[in-house]
Amino acid sequence: MELRIGKLSAKSGEKAMGMVEVPGTSLKIPTTLIVGEKEGKFVQRSNNGK
């Protein structure tokens, strides 16, 4: 399995960190992708930095 957001991607068992560009703006969002070795439930976490 491969997870891709913009130009950032990670395959099963991998972690990838980078900046994801917001189309149509100059904004870039720091992002970390962590893909488990097996398929199953997932967790999404977001933080506004405060």
PDB file as gemmi writes it, atoms N, CA and C in Angstrom:
CRYST1    1.000    1.000    1.000  90.00  90.00  90.00 P 1                      
ATOM      1  N   MET A   1       0.843  -1.174   0.000  1.00  0.00           N  
ATOM      2  CA  MET A   1       0.000   0.000   0.000  1.00  0.00           C  
ATOM      3  C   MET A   1       0.888   1.237   0.000  1.00  0.00           C  
ATOM      4  N   GLU A   2       0.496   2.247  -0.735  1.00  0.00           N  
ATOM      5  CA  GLU A   2       1.221   3.517  -0.758  1.00  0.00           C  
ATOM      6  C   GLU A   2       0.242   4.643  -0.474  1.00  0.00           C  
ATOM      7  N   LEU A   3       0.640   5.562   0.403  1.00  0.00           N  
ATOM      8  CA  LEU A   3      -0.157   6.742   0.728  1.00  0.00           C  
ATOM      9  C   LEU A   3       0.555   7.935   0.123  1.00  0.00           C  
ATOM     10  N   ARG A   4      -0.184   8.764  -0.613  1.00  0.00           N  
ATOM     11  CA  ARG A   4       0.417   9.922  -1.269  1.00  0.00           C  
ATOM     12  C   ARG A   4      -0.438  11.161  -1.015  1.00  0.00           C  
ATOM     13  N   ILE A   5       0.238  12.237  -0.610  1.00  0.00           N  
ATOM     14  CA  ILE A   5      -0.400  13.550  -0.461  1.00  0.00           C  
ATOM     15  C   ILE A   5       0.508  14.538  -1.173  1.00  0.00           C  
ATOM     16  N   GLY A   6       0.030  15.114  -2.260  1.00  0.00           N  
ATOM     17  CA  GLY A   6       0.875  15.987  -3.063  1.00  0.00           C  
ATOM     18  C   GLY A   6       2.073  15.207  -3.573  1.00  0.00           C  
ATOM     19  N   LYS A   7       3.286  15.734  -3.345  1.00  0.00           N  
ATOM     20  CA  LYS A   7       4.511  15.058  -3.786  1.00  0.00           C  
ATOM     21  C   LYS A   7       5.089  14.163  -2.694  1.00  0.00           C  
ATOM     22  N   LEU A   8       4.461  14.124  -1.521  1.00  0.00           N  
ATOM     23  CA  LEU A   8       4.933  13.319  -0.396  1.00  0.00           C  
ATOM     24  C   LEU A   8       4.277  11.945  -0.441  1.00  0.00           C  
ATOM     25  N   SER A   9       5.076  10.879  -0.282  1.00  0.00           N  
ATOM     26  CA  SER A   9       4.503   9.532  -0.314  1.00  0.00           C  
ATOM     27  C   SER A   9       5.262   8.610   0.628  1.00  0.00           C  
ATOM     28  N   ALA A  10       4.555   7.585   1.117  1.00  0.00           N  
ATOM     29  CA  ALA A  10       5.150   6.560   1.967  1.00  0.00           C  
ATOM     30  C   ALA A  10       4.486   5.231   1.648  1.00  0.00           C  
ATOM     31  N   LYS A  11       5.288   4.162   1.670  1.00  0.00           N  
ATOM     32  CA  LYS A  11       4.772   2.810   1.428  1.00  0.00           C  
ATOM     33  C   LYS A  11       4.627   2.075   2.751  1.00  0.00           C  
ATOM     34  N   SER A  12       4.045   0.895   2.727  1.00  0.00           N  
ATOM     35  CA  SER A  12       3.841   0.091   3.930  1.00  0.00           C  
ATOM     36  C   SER A  12       5.118  -0.003   4.756  1.00  0.00           C  
ATOM     37  N   GLY A  13       4.990   0.291   6.069  1.00  0.00           N  
ATOM     38  CA  GLY A  13       6.121   0.214   6.978  1.00  0.00           C  
ATOM     39  C   GLY A  13       7.042   1.419   6.958  1.00  0.00           C  
ATOM     40  N   GLU A  14       6.676   2.480   6.230  1.00  0.00           N  
ATOM     41  CA  GLU A  14       7.537   3.654   6.108  1.00  0.00           C  
ATOM     42  C   GLU A  14       6.938   4.892   6.768  1.00  0.00           C  
ATOM     43  N   LYS A  15       7.822   5.862   7.051  1.00  0.00           N  
ATOM     44  CA  LYS A  15       7.415   7.185   7.522  1.00  0.00           C  
ATOM     45  C   LYS A  15       8.056   8.205   6.595  1.00  0.00           C  
ATOM     46  N   ALA A  16       7.294   9.213   6.175  1.00  0.00           N  
ATOM     47  CA  ALA A  16       7.818  10.274   5.316  1.00  0.00           C  
ATOM     48  C   ALA A  16       7.424  11.624   5.909  1.00  0.00           C  
ATOM     49  N   MET A  17       8.370  12.553   5.892  1.00  0.00           N  
ATOM     50  CA  MET A  17       8.104  13.894   6.401  1.00  0.00           C  
ATOM     51  C   MET A  17       8.459  14.908   5.324  1.00  0.00           C  
ATOM     52  N   GLY A  18       7.650  15.959   5.213  1.00  0.00           N  
ATOM     53  CA  GLY A  18       7.929  16.985   4.223  1.00  0.00           C  
ATOM     54  C   GLY A  18       6.878  18.068   4.252  1.00  0.00           C  
ATOM     55  N   MET A  19       6.966  18.954   3.288  1.00  0.00           N  
ATOM     56  CA  MET A  19       6.029  20.069   3.165  1.00  0.00           C  
ATOM     57  C   MET A  19       5.089  19.785   1.994  1.00  0.00           C  
ATOM     58  N   VAL A  20       3.795  19.972   2.226  1.00  0.00           N  
ATOM     59  CA  VAL A  20       2.789  19.771   1.184  1.00  0.00           C  
ATOM     60  C   VAL A  20       2.289  21.137   0.739  1.00  0.00           C  
ATOM     61  N   GLU A  21       2.401  21.410  -0.554  1.00  0.00           N  
ATOM     62  CA  GLU A  21       1.975  22.687  -1.114  1.00  0.00           C  
ATOM     63  C   GLU A  21       0.453  22.735  -1.249  1.00  0.00           C  
ATOM     64  N   VAL A  22      -0.130  23.887  -0.919  1.00  0.00           N  
ATOM     65  CA  VAL A  22      -1.562  24.103  -1.081  1.00  0.00           C  
ATOM     66  C   VAL A  22      -1.761  24.731  -2.457  1.00  0.00           C  
ATOM     67  N   PRO A  23      -2.436  24.012  -3.372  1.00  0.00           N  
ATOM     68  CA  PRO A  23      -2.591  24.518  -4.741  1.00  0.00           C  
ATOM     69  C   PRO A  23      -3.211  25.923  -4.783  1.00  0.00           C  
ATOM     70  N   GLY A  24      -2.681  26.758  -5.660  1.00  0.00           N  
ATOM     71  CA  GLY A  24      -3.225  28.090  -5.854  1.00  0.00           C  
ATOM     72  C   GLY A  24      -2.771  29.102  -4.813  1.00  0.00           C  
ATOM     73  N   THR A  25      -1.872  28.699  -3.904  1.00  0.00           N  
ATOM     74  CA  THR A  25      -1.358  29.614  -2.875  1.00  0.00           C  
ATOM     75  C   THR A  25       0.147  29.418  -2.749  1.00  0.00           C  
ATOM     76  N   SER A  26       0.751  30.235  -1.894  1.00  0.00           N  
ATOM     77  CA  SER A  26       2.178  30.052  -1.595  1.00  0.00           C  
ATOM     78  C   SER A  26       2.359  29.288  -0.283  1.00  0.00           C  
ATOM     79  N   LEU A  27       1.265  28.757   0.262  1.00  0.00           N  
ATOM     80  CA  LEU A  27       1.316  28.050   1.540  1.00  0.00           C  
ATOM     81  C   LEU A  27       1.877  26.647   1.399  1.00  0.00           C  
ATOM     82  N   LYS A  28       2.639  26.245   2.409  1.00  0.00           N  
ATOM     83  CA  LYS A  28       3.153  24.878   2.505  1.00  0.00           C  
ATOM     84  C   LYS A  28       2.860  24.399   3.921  1.00  0.00           C  
ATOM     85  N   ILE A  29       2.337  23.177   4.051  1.00  0.00           N  
ATOM     86  CA  ILE A  29       1.945  22.631   5.343  1.00  0.00           C  
ATOM     87  C   ILE A  29       2.908  21.504   5.720  1.00  0.00           C  
ATOM     88  N   PRO A  30       3.542  21.608   6.914  1.00  0.00           N  
ATOM     89  CA  PRO A  30       4.399  20.502   7.348  1.00  0.00           C  
ATOM     90  C   PRO A  30       3.552  19.255   7.587  1.00  0.00           C  
ATOM     91  N   THR A  31       3.970  18.134   7.027  1.00  0.00           N  
ATOM     92  CA  THR A  31       3.160  16.919   7.060  1.00  0.00           C  
ATOM     93  C   THR A  31       4.037  15.697   7.337  1.00  0.00           C  
ATOM     94  N   THR A  32       3.504  14.769   8.124  1.00  0.00           N  
ATOM     95  CA  THR A  32       4.163  13.490   8.360  1.00  0.00           C  
ATOM     96  C   THR A  32       3.198  12.379   7.991  1.00  0.00           C  
ATOM     97  N   LEU A  33       3.630  11.471   7.146  1.00  0.00           N  
ATOM     98  CA  LEU A  33       2.836  10.298   6.781  1.00  0.00           C  
ATOM     99  C   LEU A  33       3.482   9.079   7.432  1.00  0.00           C  
ATOM    100  N   ILE A  34       2.675   8.274   8.114  1.00  0.00           N  
ATOM    101  CA  ILE A  34       3.160   7.017   8.691  1.00  0.00           C  
ATOM    102  C   ILE A  34       2.221   5.923   8.211  1.00  0.00           C  
ATOM    103  N   VAL A  35       2.779   4.939   7.509  1.00  0.00           N  
ATOM    104  CA  VAL A  35       1.965   3.859   6.945  1.00  0.00           C  
ATOM    105  C   VAL A  35       2.349   2.558   7.658  1.00  0.00           C  
ATOM    106  N   GLY A  36       1.359   1.905   8.250  1.00  0.00           N  
ATOM    107  CA  GLY A  36       1.612   0.645   8.943  1.00  0.00           C  
ATOM    108  C   GLY A  36       1.968  -0.479   7.987  1.00  0.00           C  
ATOM    109  N   GLU A  37       2.536  -1.530   8.553  1.00  0.00           N  
ATOM    110  CA  GLU A  37       2.928  -2.668   7.726  1.00  0.00           C  
ATOM    111  C   GLU A  37       1.736  -3.484   7.251  1.00  0.00           C  
ATOM    112  N   LYS A  38       0.624  -3.444   8.022  1.00  0.00           N  
ATOM    113  CA  LYS A  38      -0.585  -4.198   7.677  1.00  0.00           C  
ATOM    114  C   LYS A  38      -1.757  -3.244   7.502  1.00  0.00           C  
ATOM    115  N   GLU A  39      -2.715  -3.620   6.649  1.00  0.00           N  
ATOM    116  CA  GLU A  39      -3.922  -2.821   6.494  1.00  0.00           C  
ATOM    117  C   GLU A  39      -4.794  -2.974   7.724  1.00  0.00           C  
ATOM    118  N   GLY A  40      -5.543  -1.933   8.052  1.00  0.00           N  
ATOM    119  CA  GLY A  40      -6.421  -1.983   9.211  1.00  0.00           C  
ATOM    120  C   GLY A  40      -6.941  -0.595   9.533  1.00  0.00           C  
ATOM    121  N   LYS A  41      -7.292  -0.385  10.793  1.00  0.00           N  
ATOM    122  CA  LYS A  41      -7.824   0.902  11.237  1.00  0.00           C  
ATOM    123  C   LYS A  41      -6.740   1.970  11.113  1.00  0.00           C  
ATOM    124  N   PHE A  42      -7.189   3.240  11.071  1.00  0.00           N  
ATOM    125  CA  PHE A  42      -6.223   4.319  10.949  1.00  0.00           C  
ATOM    126  C   PHE A  42      -6.564   5.444  11.911  1.00  0.00           C  
ATOM    127  N   VAL A  43      -5.569   6.279  12.153  1.00  0.00           N  
ATOM    128  CA  VAL A  43      -5.729   7.445  13.015  1.00  0.00           C  
ATOM    129  C   VAL A  43      -5.267   8.663  12.234  1.00  0.00           C  
ATOM    130  N   GLN A  44      -6.047   9.725  12.323  1.00  0.00           N  
ATOM    131  CA  GLN A  44      -5.652  10.990  11.715  1.00  0.00           C  
ATOM    132  C   GLN A  44      -5.553  12.006  12.832  1.00  0.00           C  
ATOM    133  N   ARG A  45      -4.458  12.747  12.871  1.00  0.00           N  
ATOM    134  CA  ARG A  45      -4.279  13.745  13.912  1.00  0.00           C  
ATOM    135  C   ARG A  45      -3.855  15.038  13.258  1.00  0.00           C  
ATOM    136  N   SER A  46      -4.427  16.128  13.743  1.00  0.00           N  
ATOM    137  CA  SER A  46      -4.098  17.442  13.219  1.00  0.00           C  
ATOM    138  C   SER A  46      -3.846  18.379  14.395  1.00  0.00           C  
ATOM    139  N   ASN A  47      -2.935  19.323  14.218  1.00  0.00           N  
ATOM    140  CA  ASN A  47      -2.616  20.246  15.284  1.00  0.00           C  
ATOM    141  C   ASN A  47      -2.384  21.619  14.680  1.00  0.00           C  
ATOM    142  N   ASN A  48      -2.937  22.625  15.322  1.00  0.00           N  
ATOM    143  CA  ASN A  48      -2.751  23.983  14.795  1.00  0.00           C  
ATOM    144  C   ASN A  48      -1.519  24.649  15.397  1.00  0.00           C  
ATOM    145  N   GLY A  49      -0.736  23.925  16.198  1.00  0.00           N  
ATOM    146  CA  GLY A  49       0.505  24.446  16.727  1.00  0.00           C  
ATOM    147  C   GLY A  49       0.371  25.287  17.980  1.00  0.00           C  
ATOM    148  N   LYS A  50      -0.839  25.396  18.526  1.00  0.00           N  
ATOM    149  CA  LYS A  50      -1.022  26.215  19.745  1.00  0.00           C  
ATOM    150  C   LYS A  50      -1.008  25.363  20.971  1.00  0.00           C  
TER     151      LYS A  50                                                      
END                                                                             
